Amino acid sequence: MADKPDDHPREIALEARTIAGEKLYSPSASRNRDAIRDVVLEVMPSEGKILEIGGGTGEHGAHIAAAAPGLTWHSGDPDPASRASIAAWIEDAGLANLRGPHAVDVTAEDWGADWGADWGVEAGAPFDGLVSINMIHIAPFAAATGLFAGAGRLLKRGGVLFLYGPFSREGVHSAPSNEAFNASLKSRDPSWGVRDLEHDLAPLAQKNALVREMIVEMPANNLCVVFRKQ
């Protein structure tokens, strides 16, 4: 079914992106892609299947897949313009291990339950890693809930859930800029906001057999947070 016009389209980015054909270019991705790639490569296995949720422009997936030929990287986004950009980045990269774009919406109940042979993954818990970069704060909290529930269902035992973005700790923001950013997010949409690792995400992890394993401080008061499936 064709997408219907929306008089109030969902905001999908907090930055001005440049466009070349179908490809979108993110200024923040160009700044932080090397640092994020390095942590992903540190925590993921050298071989396996990775599912990227909320892939945005597609730049991170293409950048990481190029550096990790043993990882089959499935990228996608529920937003049609983002999927078009991801498809363009995949085509331009020409990598055998870069797949997509999928249209996974983690707020959908039991998302991923209908995947079959076209994904090249087996039933049950097929993925070695799930990756979500700058997603859960620009979405309702239901997206975080769905992301963790999906990780609990779809990650193999020992698999990794990797998050990147701004987070607070024990109800305290790491910097005044993050507190201001949180206020700005909520002014745009009250359901958005910087998520708290202990108050918001720890209960979701516990509920879905995930244990927080690592926190890596990143530039601009962001964090990489790594959970492992038990």
N, CA, C and O of each residue as an XYZ file, in Angstrom:
920
protein
N       0.841     -1.191      0.000
C       0.000      0.000      0.000
C       0.878      1.243      0.000
O       1.844      1.325      0.758
N       0.549      2.191     -0.833
C       1.351      3.407     -0.923
C       1.211      4.218      0.348
O       0.165      4.202      0.997
N       2.284      4.935      0.704
C       2.237      5.810      1.863
C       1.276      6.958      1.595
O       1.284      7.545      0.513
N       0.448      7.276      2.584
C      -0.491      8.371      2.448
C       0.179      9.678      2.857
O       1.002      9.686      3.773
N      -0.161     10.789      2.191
C       0.385     12.067      2.607
C       0.021     12.359      4.052
O      -1.066     12.006      4.510
N       0.928     13.000      4.762
C       0.730     13.303      6.173
C       0.859     14.801      6.362
O       1.906     15.389      6.090
N      -0.219     15.411      6.833
C      -0.167     16.859      7.043
C       0.775     17.228      8.181
O       1.233     18.367      8.277
N       1.060     16.252      9.044
C       1.959     16.501     10.175
C       2.993     15.377     10.221
O       2.915     14.507     11.089
N       3.952     15.380      9.309
C       4.910     14.278      9.249
C       5.736     14.177     10.519
O       6.047     15.183     11.156
N       6.091     12.936     10.883
C       6.890     12.699     12.071
C       8.300     13.239     11.875
O       8.932     12.988     10.849
N       8.786     13.980     12.861
C      10.152     14.489     12.793
C      11.106     13.331     13.027
O      10.937     12.571     13.981
N      12.106     13.190     12.166
C      12.997     12.036     12.269
C      14.440     12.427     12.553
O      15.280     11.551     12.758
N      14.749     13.724     12.571
C      16.117     14.152     12.822
C      16.098     15.525     13.469
O      15.170     16.308     13.268
N      17.130     15.806     14.247
C      17.243     17.087     14.929
C      18.368     17.916     14.335
O      18.919     18.791     15.003
N      18.706     17.649     13.103
C      19.799     18.351     12.442
C      19.448     18.568     10.984
O      18.590     17.876     10.436
N      20.102     19.517     10.363
C      19.914     19.752      8.929
C      20.764     18.743      8.163
O      21.979     18.673      8.353
N      20.120     17.966      7.299
C      20.819     16.957      6.523
C      20.901     17.386      5.066
O      19.967     17.983      4.529
N      22.018     17.078      4.438
C      22.151     17.355      3.022
C      21.691     16.144      2.222
O      21.688     15.020      2.724
N      21.304     16.383      0.975
C      20.726     15.335      0.137
C      21.463     15.291     -1.191
O      21.716     16.327     -1.806
N      21.807     14.083     -1.629
C      22.372     13.860     -2.959
C      21.648     12.679     -3.575
O      21.948     11.528     -3.256
N      20.694     12.954     -4.459
C      19.845     11.888     -4.969
C      18.969     11.376     -3.846
O      18.275     12.155     -3.192
N      18.993     10.055     -3.613
C      18.254      9.477     -2.492
C      19.071      9.471     -1.206
O      18.520      9.252     -0.127
N      20.370      9.708     -1.305
C      21.245      9.612     -0.142
C      21.134     10.844      0.741
O      21.215     11.978      0.269
N      20.946     10.596      2.043
C      20.985     11.651      3.049
C      22.337     11.615      3.736
O      22.925     10.552      3.936
N      22.824     12.811      4.098
C      24.103     12.938      4.793
C      23.870     13.618      6.128
O      23.304     14.710      6.192
N      24.309     12.967      7.191
C      24.135     13.481      8.543
C      25.430     14.098      9.054
O      26.450     13.411      9.101
N      25.421     15.383      9.440
C      26.637     16.003      9.997
C      27.139     15.270     11.240
O      28.345     15.087     11.406
N      26.213     14.848     12.120
C      26.653     14.170     13.337
C      27.263     12.807     13.020
O      28.233     12.399     13.658
N      26.698     12.101     12.036
C      27.268     10.804     11.670
C      28.686     10.953     11.138
O      29.556     10.135     11.436
N      28.916     11.995     10.352
C      30.266     12.196      9.811
C      31.262     12.504     10.921
O      32.445     12.189     10.799
N      30.788     13.118     12.004
C      31.688     13.454     13.117
C      31.994     12.253     14.000
O      33.126     12.085     14.455
N      30.981     11.413     14.243
C      31.164     10.388     15.275
C      31.227      8.960     14.751
O      31.312      8.019     15.541
N      31.189      8.781     13.431
C      31.080      7.420     12.910
C      32.304      6.574     13.223
O      32.166      5.376     13.471
N      33.503      7.160     13.218
C      34.705      6.373     13.515
C      34.705      5.919     14.974
O      35.023      4.767     15.269
N      34.349      6.821     15.877
C      34.348      6.482     17.301
C      33.310      5.406     17.606
O      33.585      4.483     18.374
N      32.128      5.513     17.017
C      31.091      4.503     17.221
C      31.515      3.176     16.606
O      31.367      2.126     17.233
N      32.039      3.215     15.391
C      32.510      1.983     14.732
C      33.500      1.248     15.613
O      33.410      0.028     15.756
N      34.442      1.963     16.205
C      35.494      1.311     16.980
C      34.920      0.577     18.185
O      35.383     -0.515     18.514
N      33.919      1.156     18.853
C      33.322      0.474     20.002
C      32.491     -0.716     19.542
O      32.531     -1.776     20.168
N      31.739     -0.554     18.457
C      30.953     -1.677     17.929
C      31.871     -2.853     17.604
O      31.565     -3.993     17.955
N      32.981     -2.587     16.944
C      33.894     -3.672     16.577
C      34.532     -4.309     17.800
O      34.895     -5.485     17.770
N      34.671     -3.550     18.864
C      35.242     -4.090     20.097
C      34.289     -5.065     20.781
O      34.726     -6.075     21.332
N      32.994     -4.772     20.750
C      32.053     -5.569     21.545
C      31.337     -6.653     20.737
O      30.818     -7.607     21.316
N      31.303     -6.521     19.422
C      30.632     -7.533     18.605
C      31.593     -8.659     18.238
O      32.808     -8.462     18.237
N      31.056     -9.837     17.928
C      31.931    -10.914     17.458
C      32.504    -10.562     16.088
O      32.001     -9.665     15.411
N      33.547    -11.264     15.687
C      34.138    -10.996     14.373
C      33.265    -11.518     13.241
O      33.385    -11.064     12.103
N      32.380    -12.478     13.549
C      31.448    -13.010     12.561
C      30.068    -13.119     13.192
O      29.944    -13.412     14.381
N      29.031    -12.883     12.394
C      27.682    -13.014     12.911
C      26.709    -12.107     12.186
O      27.073    -11.417     11.233
N      25.462    -12.116     12.647
C      24.387    -11.328     12.053
C      24.013    -10.188     12.996
O      23.751    -10.401     14.180
N      23.994     -8.982     12.451
C      23.691     -7.788     13.233
C      22.442     -7.123     12.657
O      22.311     -6.980     11.441
N      21.536     -6.722     13.529
C      20.339     -5.992     13.127
C      20.440     -4.564     13.633
O      20.522     -4.329     14.839
N      20.434     -3.606     12.705
C      20.448     -2.194     13.090
C      19.019     -1.662     13.085
O      18.295     -1.805     12.100
N      18.626     -1.051     14.192
C      17.285     -0.500     14.363
C      17.369      1.024     14.268
O      18.225      1.644     14.899
N      16.480      1.621     13.480
C      16.506      3.078     13.320
C      17.782      3.522     12.636
O      18.508      4.372     13.151
N      18.057      2.945     11.469
C      19.331      3.177     10.784
C      19.505      4.569     10.211
O      20.602      4.914      9.773
N      18.451      5.383     10.198
C      18.585      6.776      9.773
C      19.041      6.913      8.335
O      18.430      6.352      7.426
N      20.113      7.658      8.132
C      20.597      7.895      6.774
C      21.205      6.646      6.150
O      21.236      6.524      4.926
N      21.688      5.715      6.971
C      22.369      4.523      6.474
C      23.880      4.621      6.518
O      24.576      3.669      6.166
N      24.395      5.769      6.951
C      25.844      5.977      6.949
C      26.569      5.092      7.955
O      27.623      4.537      7.647
N      26.010      4.957      9.157
C      26.688      4.140     10.166
C      26.770      2.684      9.725
O      27.818      2.050      9.851
N      25.666      2.156      9.207
C      25.683      0.770      8.766
C      26.711      0.521      7.683
O      27.456     -0.457      7.741
N      26.755      1.405      6.691
C      27.713      1.241      5.600
C      29.143      1.352      6.113
O      30.019      0.605      5.677
N      29.385      2.285      7.039
C      30.732      2.519      7.558
C      31.218      1.320      8.376
O      32.362      0.887      8.233
N      30.349      0.790      9.227
C      30.759     -0.328     10.074
C      30.883     -1.606      9.263
O      31.833     -2.366      9.449
N      29.934     -1.854      8.364
C      29.996     -3.069      7.547
C      31.262     -3.121      6.710
O      31.826     -4.195      6.501
N      31.714     -1.965      6.227
C      32.943     -1.928      5.426
C      34.157     -2.365      6.236
O      35.115     -2.915      5.692
N      34.107     -2.114      7.547
C      35.241     -2.451      8.407
C      35.120     -3.838      9.025
O      36.048     -4.301      9.688
N      33.981     -4.510      8.814
C      33.738     -5.797      9.470
C      33.139     -6.782      8.474
O      31.945     -7.073      8.548
N      33.936     -7.303      7.544
C      33.392     -8.199      6.507
C      32.798     -9.479      7.050
O      32.025    -10.135      6.352
N      33.131     -9.855      8.270
C      32.569    -11.065      8.855
C      31.185    -10.877      9.447
O      30.520    -11.853      9.796
N      30.743     -9.626      9.564
C      29.416     -9.331     10.104
C      28.440     -9.078      8.965
O      28.713     -8.256      8.089
N      27.315     -9.769      8.963
C      26.234     -9.478      8.028
C      25.332     -8.450      8.683
O      24.680     -8.737      9.687
N      25.294     -7.253      8.118
C      24.654     -6.098      8.751
C      23.316     -5.816      8.064
O      23.277     -5.461      6.886
N      22.216     -5.979      8.815
C      20.869     -5.715      8.320
C      20.438     -4.336      8.824
O      20.214     -4.156     10.021
N      20.323     -3.369      7.920
C      19.973     -2.010      8.310
C      18.579     -1.651      7.825
O      18.107     -2.187      6.822
N      17.918     -0.743      8.535
C      16.599     -0.299      8.114
C      16.044      0.754      9.038
O      16.686      1.157     10.008
N      14.827      1.200      8.723
C      14.196      2.275      9.475
C      12.704      2.278      9.122
O      12.347      1.966      7.987
N      11.834      2.623     10.064
C      10.413      2.689      9.722
C      10.044      3.871      8.841
O       8.958      3.890      8.260
N      10.931      4.864      8.728
C      10.648      6.054      7.930
C      10.989      5.825      6.458
O      12.112      5.417      6.159
N      10.060      6.071      5.522
C      10.315      5.789      4.100
C      11.506      6.548      3.517
O      12.290      5.964      2.769
N      11.663      7.838      3.840
C      12.788      8.603      3.297
C      14.112      8.047      3.804
O      15.098      8.001      3.068
N      14.128      7.624      5.069
C      15.346      7.021      5.609
C      15.648      5.701      4.919
O      16.808      5.413      4.622
N      14.626      4.894      4.659
C      14.858      3.628      3.956
C      15.402      3.870      2.556
O      16.271      3.131      2.092
N      14.900      4.898      1.880
C      15.421      5.209      0.546
C      16.892      5.587      0.626
O      17.684      5.207     -0.236
N      17.257      6.337      1.666
C      18.659      6.708      1.838
C      19.510      5.485      2.166
O      20.601      5.322      1.619
N      19.016      4.631      3.053
C      19.751      3.408      3.396
C      19.974      2.558      2.149
O      21.066      2.029      1.939
N      18.930      2.427      1.318
C      19.060      1.647      0.082
C      20.126      2.241     -0.826
O      20.889      1.509     -1.457
N      20.180      3.570     -0.893
C      21.177      4.231     -1.740
C      22.582      4.024     -1.196
O      23.518      3.800     -1.964
N      22.737      4.097      0.117
C      24.054      3.853      0.714
C      24.482      2.404      0.498
O      25.653      2.136      0.227
N      23.536      1.466      0.618
C      23.857      0.057      0.386
C      24.309     -0.162     -1.050
O      25.304     -0.843     -1.301
N      23.571      0.420     -1.989
C      23.932      0.261     -3.401
C      25.300      0.867     -3.683
O      26.116      0.271     -4.387
N      25.548      2.042     -3.139
C      26.816      2.716     -3.379
C      27.980      1.954     -2.756
O      29.069      1.899     -3.327
N      27.746      1.360     -1.572
C      28.827      0.644     -0.892
C      29.199     -0.643     -1.623
O      30.372     -1.016     -1.660
N      28.218     -1.322     -2.203
C      28.491     -2.553     -2.940
C      29.091     -3.655     -2.088
O      29.941     -4.412     -2.555
N      28.653     -3.750     -0.837
C      29.203     -4.731      0.092
C      28.300     -5.956      0.180
O      27.086     -5.825      0.335
N      28.881     -7.130      0.084
C      28.093     -8.357      0.156
C      27.489     -8.569      1.534
O      26.495     -9.282      1.666
N      28.073     -7.961      2.566
C      27.611     -8.183      3.942
C      26.669     -7.090      4.441
O      26.324     -7.074      5.623
N      26.245     -6.175      3.562
C      25.356     -5.085      3.967
C      23.992     -5.306      3.325
O      23.870     -5.288      2.100
N      22.963     -5.514      4.149
C      21.643     -5.905      3.664
C      20.591     -4.876      4.076
O      20.792     -4.100      5.010
N      19.452     -4.886      3.349
C      18.321     -4.048      3.718
C      17.809     -3.284      2.507
O      18.170     -3.583      1.368
N      16.959     -2.288      2.769
C      16.548     -1.844      4.106
C      15.277     -2.544      4.591
O      14.352     -2.775      3.813
N      15.241     -2.878      5.877
C      14.020     -3.379      6.495
C      13.199     -2.189      7.013
O      13.683     -1.058      7.055
N      11.970     -2.461      7.400
C      11.064     -1.410      7.872
C      10.626     -1.655      9.315
O       9.509     -1.298      9.688
N      11.481     -2.253     10.118
C      11.127     -2.611     11.489
C      10.725     -1.371     12.293
O      11.437     -0.368     12.319
N       9.579     -1.469     12.940
C       9.109     -0.475     13.897
C       9.046     -1.171     15.249
O       8.192     -2.032     15.461
N       9.928     -0.814     16.155
C      10.027     -1.545     17.418
C       8.860     -1.275     18.355
O       8.753     -1.917     19.400
N       7.975     -0.331     18.003
C       6.782     -0.138     18.819
C       5.681     -1.138     18.457
O       4.673     -1.229     19.158
N       5.869     -1.887     17.369
C       4.889     -2.901     16.980
C       5.045     -4.138     17.861
O       6.163     -4.568     18.144
N       3.935     -4.700     18.285
C       3.978     -5.864     19.163
C       4.599     -7.057     18.445
O       4.263     -7.339     17.295
N       5.501     -7.752     19.122
C       6.154     -8.954     18.592
C       6.805     -8.711     17.239
O       6.767     -9.578     16.367
N       7.404     -7.534     17.057
C       8.054     -7.248     15.785
C       9.146     -8.298     15.523
O       9.806     -8.786     16.440
N       9.304     -8.617     14.249
C      10.302     -9.605     13.846
C       9.795    -11.024     13.838
O      10.506    -11.930     13.405
N       8.558    -11.243     14.316
C       8.058    -12.614     14.405
C       7.793    -13.241     13.039
O       7.738    -14.464     12.918
N       7.627    -12.406     12.005
C       7.269    -12.928     10.685
C       8.453    -13.037      9.728
O       8.257    -13.267      8.535
N       9.688    -12.875     10.234
C      10.837    -12.980      9.343
C      11.015    -14.413      8.870
O      10.764    -15.370      9.603
N      11.452    -14.530      7.633
C      11.629    -15.858      7.069
C      12.935    -15.984      6.327
O      13.913    -15.304      6.638
N      12.943    -16.868      5.332
C      14.168    -17.180      4.607
C      14.703    -15.983      3.832
O      15.897    -15.916      3.539
N      13.809    -15.019      3.493
C      14.275    -13.864      2.740
C      15.248    -13.018      3.542
O      16.020    -12.245      2.975
N      15.212    -13.163      4.870
C      16.175    -12.467      5.731
C      17.495    -13.216      5.826
O      18.508    -12.655      6.244
N      17.480    -14.475      5.439
C      18.683    -15.278      5.603
C      18.989    -15.575      7.054
O      20.144    -15.787      7.423
N      17.937    -15.592      7.891
C      18.134    -15.891      9.307
C      17.196    -17.018      9.709
O      16.130    -17.194      9.120
N      17.600    -17.767     10.706
C      16.795    -18.876     11.179
C      15.744    -18.369     12.163
O      15.839    -17.251     12.671
N      14.743    -19.207     12.425
C      13.712    -18.861     13.387
C      14.297    -18.835     14.800
O      15.376    -19.371     15.054
N      13.566    -18.208     15.698
C      14.016    -18.166     17.080
C      14.825    -16.923     17.366
O      14.342    -15.805     17.191
N      16.042    -17.114     17.799
C      16.910    -15.996     18.169
C      18.094    -15.955     17.197
O      19.142    -16.533     17.485
N      17.942    -15.282     16.053
C      18.937    -15.409     14.987
C      20.109    -14.442     15.043
O      21.095    -14.643     14.335
N      20.032    -13.388     15.871
C      21.019    -12.317     15.752
C      22.082    -12.369     16.850
O      21.813    -12.703     18.004
N      23.290    -12.025     16.437
C      24.410    -11.918     17.373
C      24.482    -10.524     17.989
O      25.095    -10.339     19.040
N      23.860     -9.549     17.339
C      23.881     -8.188     17.866
C      22.720     -7.365     17.355
O      22.279     -7.539     16.219
N      22.224     -6.467     18.191
C      21.282     -5.430     17.814
C      21.943     -4.086     18.093
O      22.567     -3.896     19.137
N      21.802     -3.157     17.153
C      22.448     -1.850     17.265
C      21.392     -0.767     17.086
O      20.601     -0.812     16.144
N      21.383      0.201     17.990
C      20.469      1.338     17.886
C      21.239      2.601     18.242
O      21.674      2.785     19.379
N      21.399      3.470     17.243
C      22.208      4.684     17.392
C      21.287      5.898     17.346
O      20.574      6.111     16.365
N      21.309      6.688     18.411
C      20.525      7.939     18.458
C      19.061      7.721     18.105
O      18.506      8.433     17.269
N      18.437      6.735     18.742
C      17.037      6.456     18.433
C      16.107      6.664     19.614
O      15.101      7.359     19.471
N      16.396      6.092     20.772
C      15.362      6.000     21.800
C      15.006      7.333     22.439
O      13.963      7.438     23.085
N      15.848      8.362     22.276
C      15.468      9.662     22.845
C      14.619     10.483     21.876
O      13.954     11.430     22.296
N      14.630     10.136     20.580
C      13.822     10.846     19.581
C      12.653      9.945     19.194
O      12.355      9.770     18.013
N      11.999      9.378     20.199
C      10.891      8.441     19.997
C      10.165      8.301     21.320
O      10.747      8.583     22.368
N       8.912      7.873     21.305
C       8.221      7.579     22.560
C       8.944      6.482     23.326
O       9.696      5.699     22.746
N       8.710      6.431     24.635
C       9.384      5.418     25.442
C       8.997      4.010     24.999
O       9.721      3.051     25.269
N       7.853      3.885     24.317
C       7.467      2.575     23.777
C       8.523      2.022     22.836
O       8.637      0.805     22.686
N       9.308      2.902     22.192
C      10.374      2.424     21.307
C      11.479      1.746     22.113
O      12.010      0.717     21.693
N      11.826      2.314     23.263
C      12.821      1.676     24.127
C      12.294      0.353     24.659
O      13.014     -0.645     24.685
N      11.032      0.347     25.084
C      10.420     -0.887     25.586
C      10.437     -1.971     24.517
O      10.798     -3.115     24.790
N      10.042     -1.605     23.292
C      10.026     -2.574     22.203
C      11.408     -3.032     21.787
O      11.603     -4.194     21.430
N      12.368     -2.120     21.833
C      13.741     -2.474     21.475
C      14.285     -3.536     22.427
O      14.861     -4.530     21.983
N      14.107     -3.334     23.723
C      14.621     -4.294     24.701
C      13.857     -5.615     24.624
O      14.451     -6.684     24.767
N      12.540     -5.548     24.397
C      11.777     -6.785     24.263
C      12.248     -7.576     23.047
O      12.385     -8.797     23.109
N      12.495     -6.873     21.935
C      12.998     -7.545     20.749
C      14.372     -8.136     20.960
O      14.664     -9.229     20.474
N      15.226     -7.419     21.686
C      16.553     -7.957     21.987
C      16.438     -9.230     22.806
O      17.186    -10.184     22.596
N      15.494     -9.240     23.742
C      15.295    -10.443     24.548
C      14.834    -11.622     23.721
O      15.198    -12.761     24.012
N      14.029    -11.366     22.680
C      13.515    -12.449     21.827
C      14.505    -12.887     20.768
O      14.632    -14.080     20.491
N      15.212    -11.929     20.168
C      15.908    -12.175     18.909
C      17.420    -12.339     19.038
O      18.067    -12.814     18.105
N      17.985    -11.959     20.166
C      19.425    -12.145     20.349
C      19.724    -13.575     20.783
O      19.012    -14.150     21.606
N      20.779    -14.131     20.222
C      21.291    -15.397     20.716
C      21.806    -15.205     22.146
O      22.074    -14.081     22.571
N      21.935    -16.278     22.860
C      22.542    -16.199     24.187
C      23.972    -15.682     24.033
O      24.753    -16.212     23.242
N      24.301    -14.650     24.791
C      25.604    -14.007     24.666
C      25.625    -12.878     23.662
O      26.639    -12.196     23.515
N      24.494    -12.668     22.955
C      24.412    -11.593     21.980
C      24.411    -10.222     22.639
O      24.163    -10.098     23.838
N      24.690     -9.190     21.841
C      24.920     -7.840     22.353
C      23.842     -6.873     21.859
O      23.513     -6.846     20.673
N      23.302     -6.086     22.777
C      22.496     -4.916     22.433
C      23.370     -3.690     22.647
O      23.840     -3.439     23.757
N      23.587     -2.926     21.575
C      24.477     -1.756     21.592
C      23.645     -0.497     21.397
O      22.927     -0.367     20.405
N      23.744      0.428     22.344
C      23.065      1.714     22.245
C      24.085      2.844     22.223
O      25.134      2.769     22.862
N      23.756      3.886     21.478
C      24.574      5.094     21.481
C      23.650      6.304     21.566
O      22.607      6.353     20.914
N      24.049      7.270     22.375
C      23.293      8.509     22.461
C      23.512      9.181     23.795
O      24.410      8.793     24.542
N      22.698     10.199     24.114
C      22.772     10.851     25.422
C      21.948     10.064     26.438
O      20.861      9.582     26.121
N      22.467      9.935     27.655
C      21.762      9.256     28.732
C      22.007     10.002     30.038
O      23.052     10.627     30.219
N      21.037      9.932     30.947
C      21.264     10.406     32.305
C      21.566      9.202     33.193
O      21.331      8.058     32.804
N      22.095      9.476     34.404
C      22.451      8.424     35.348
C      21.828      8.728     36.699
O      22.061      9.794     37.269
N      21.038      7.796     37.212
C      20.388      7.967     38.517
C      19.641      9.297     38.609
O      19.650      9.955     39.649
N      18.992      9.684     37.506
C      18.196     10.898     37.495
C      18.976     12.184     37.305
O      18.402     13.270     37.386
N      20.281     12.082     37.053
C      21.134     13.272     36.925
C      21.739     13.304     35.524
O      22.302     12.312     35.061
N      21.620     14.449     34.852
C      22.220     14.604     33.535
C      23.728     14.796     33.669
O      24.216     15.357     34.650
N      24.454     14.315     32.658
C      25.917     14.340     32.715
C      26.496     15.728     32.497
O      27.652     15.975     32.838
N      25.709     16.636     31.935
C      26.194     17.992     31.658
C      24.992     18.913     31.482
O      23.911     18.451     31.118
N      25.168     20.227     31.739
C      24.064     21.166     31.505
C      23.534     21.115     30.075
O      22.344     21.328     29.844
N      24.415     20.832     29.116
C      23.968     20.764     27.721
C      22.994     19.613     27.508
O      22.055     19.736     26.721
N      23.206     18.490     28.203
C      22.277     17.371     28.074
C      20.938     17.671     28.740
O      19.886     17.255     28.254
N      20.985     18.395     29.854
C      19.740     18.787     30.510
C      18.937     19.722     29.615
O      17.715     19.606     29.522
N      19.635     20.657     28.952
C      18.965     21.566     28.022
C      18.433     20.802     26.813
O      17.349     21.102     26.313
N      19.191     19.824     26.346
C      18.756     19.011     25.218
C      17.496     18.235     25.575
O      16.572     18.133     24.768
N      17.461     17.687     26.791
C      16.281     16.955     27.229
C      15.050     17.866     27.246
O      13.968     17.460     26.821
N      15.219     19.091     27.736
C      14.107     20.040     27.754
C      13.658     20.378     26.334
O      12.465     20.520     26.068
N      14.622     20.505     25.429
C      14.290     20.798     24.038
C      13.518     19.640     23.401
O      12.556     19.861     22.666
N      13.941     18.417     23.684
C      13.231     17.249     23.152
C      11.778     17.232     23.626
O      10.861     17.014     22.834
N      11.579     17.463     24.916
C      10.238     17.401     25.467
C       9.366     18.548     24.985
O       8.142     18.423     24.935
N       9.993     19.668     24.628
C       9.206     20.767     24.077
C       8.706     20.428     22.668
O       7.664     20.922     22.236
N       9.448     19.594     21.969
C       9.028     19.146     20.636
C       7.940     18.082     20.735
O       6.955     18.101     19.995
N       8.147     17.143     21.679
C       7.199     16.052     21.864
C       7.346     15.563     23.307
O       8.413     15.070     23.674
N       6.309     15.685     24.131
C       6.430     15.284     25.543
C       6.804     13.817     25.744
O       7.282     13.447     26.817
N       6.593     12.976     24.727
C       6.935     11.554     24.861
C       8.401     11.277     24.578
O       8.870     10.162     24.804
N       9.138     12.277     24.083
C      10.571     12.125     23.842
C      11.344     12.455     25.115
O      10.773     12.921     26.101
N      12.655     12.206     25.076
C      13.500     12.625     26.188
C      14.726     11.757     26.350
O      14.751     10.603     25.923
N      15.754     12.329     26.979
C      16.966     11.587     27.322
C      16.585     10.518     28.343
O      15.989     10.830     29.374
N      16.922      9.271     28.068
C      16.542      8.165     28.948
C      17.592      7.946     30.036
O      18.786      8.160     29.827
N      17.117      7.520     31.191
C      18.004      7.294     32.331
C      18.415      5.820     32.383
O      17.570      4.926     32.334
N      19.717      5.582     32.483
C      20.203      4.199     32.433
C      19.672      3.363     33.591
O      19.282      2.211     33.400
N      19.656      3.935     34.782
C      19.221      3.167     35.947
C      17.696      3.152     36.090
O      17.107      2.093     36.309
N      17.065      4.298     35.969
C      15.627      4.383     36.235
C      14.784      3.861     35.075
O      13.769      3.201     35.298
N      15.189      4.146     33.847
C      14.384      3.788     32.675
C      14.791      2.460     32.047
O      13.941      1.615     31.767
N      16.104      2.275     31.823
C      16.557      1.146     31.018
C      16.904     -0.101     31.820
O      16.728     -1.214     31.325
N      17.390      0.058     33.042
C      17.740     -1.125     33.838
C      16.538     -2.054     34.039
O      16.698     -3.269     33.922
N      15.333     -1.529     34.339
C      14.189     -2.451     34.467
C      13.856     -3.177     33.173
O      13.459     -4.342     33.206
N      14.010     -2.505     32.026
C      13.758     -3.161     30.741
C      14.778     -4.262     30.492
O      14.433     -5.338     30.002
N      16.029     -3.992     30.831
C      17.072     -5.008     30.659
C      16.793     -6.226     31.525
O      16.870     -7.361     31.055
N      16.472     -5.989     32.776
C      16.209     -7.106     33.689
C      15.026     -7.944     33.212
O      15.060     -9.172     33.285
N      13.993     -7.285     32.731
C      12.796     -7.980     32.266
C      13.084     -8.876     31.077
O      12.397     -9.877     30.876
N      14.108     -8.524     30.273
C      14.373     -9.227     29.020
C      15.697     -9.980     29.007
O      16.279    -10.215     27.949
N      16.168    -10.357     30.202
C      17.366    -11.203     30.344
C      18.606    -10.565     29.743
O      19.428    -11.247     29.131
N      18.742     -9.254     29.916
C      19.904     -8.516     29.449
C      20.640     -7.921     30.641
O      20.024     -7.398     31.570
N      21.958     -8.005     30.602
C      22.788     -7.459     31.667
C      23.691     -6.374     31.089
O      24.373     -6.587     30.087
N      23.684     -5.214     31.730
C      24.561     -4.140     31.259
C      26.013     -4.519     31.535
O      26.386     -4.844     32.662
N      26.816     -4.468     30.483
C      28.188     -4.957     30.562
C      29.226     -3.852     30.482
O      30.302     -3.965     31.071
N      28.911     -2.780     29.753
C      29.942     -1.774     29.506
C      29.298     -0.422     29.220
O      28.250     -0.341     28.579
N      29.941      0.634     29.707
C      29.574      2.002     29.364
C      30.844      2.696     28.888
O      31.855      2.690     29.591
N      30.800      3.287     27.712
C      31.961      3.976     27.139
C      31.598      5.439     26.936
O      30.646      5.756     26.223
N      32.355      6.326     27.562
C      32.115      7.758     27.377
C      32.591      8.177     25.995
O      33.675      7.800     25.551
N      31.758      8.964     25.325
C      32.017      9.391     23.959
C      32.038     10.924     23.903
O      31.675     11.585     24.875
N      32.459     11.484     22.771
C      32.464     12.948     22.651
C      31.070     13.547     22.809
O      30.063     12.871     22.597
N      31.027     14.806     23.181
C      29.785     15.593     23.275
C      28.799     15.007     24.281
O      27.586     15.072     24.082
N      29.338     14.426     25.379
C      28.507     13.921     26.480
C      27.560     12.795     26.065
O      26.485     12.644     26.645
N      27.951     12.013     25.074
C      27.205     10.828     24.686
C      27.861      9.581     25.281
O      28.999      9.619     25.748
N      27.121      8.486     25.251
C      27.630      7.216     25.763
C      27.346      6.101     24.774
O      26.349      6.127     24.052
N      28.238      5.124     24.753
C      27.925      3.811     24.193
C      27.595      2.909     25.375
O      28.360      2.838     26.337
N      26.468      2.225     25.310
C      26.032      1.345     26.394
C      25.819     -0.051     25.805
O      25.114     -0.223     24.810
N      26.435     -1.026     26.432
C      26.432     -2.395     25.917
C      25.728     -3.301     26.928
O      26.089     -3.342     28.104
N      24.716     -4.028     26.444
C      24.015     -5.046     27.213
C      24.269     -6.399     26.563
O      24.418     -6.498     25.345
N      24.315     -7.443     27.395
C      24.536     -8.790     26.863
C      23.396     -9.709     27.273
O      22.945     -9.680     28.418
N      22.931    -10.529     26.325
C      21.834    -11.466     26.567
C      22.335    -12.652     27.380
O      23.356    -13.260     27.057
N      21.610    -12.963     28.422
C      21.982    -14.072     29.299
C      21.380    -15.396     28.819
O      21.595    -16.434     29.444
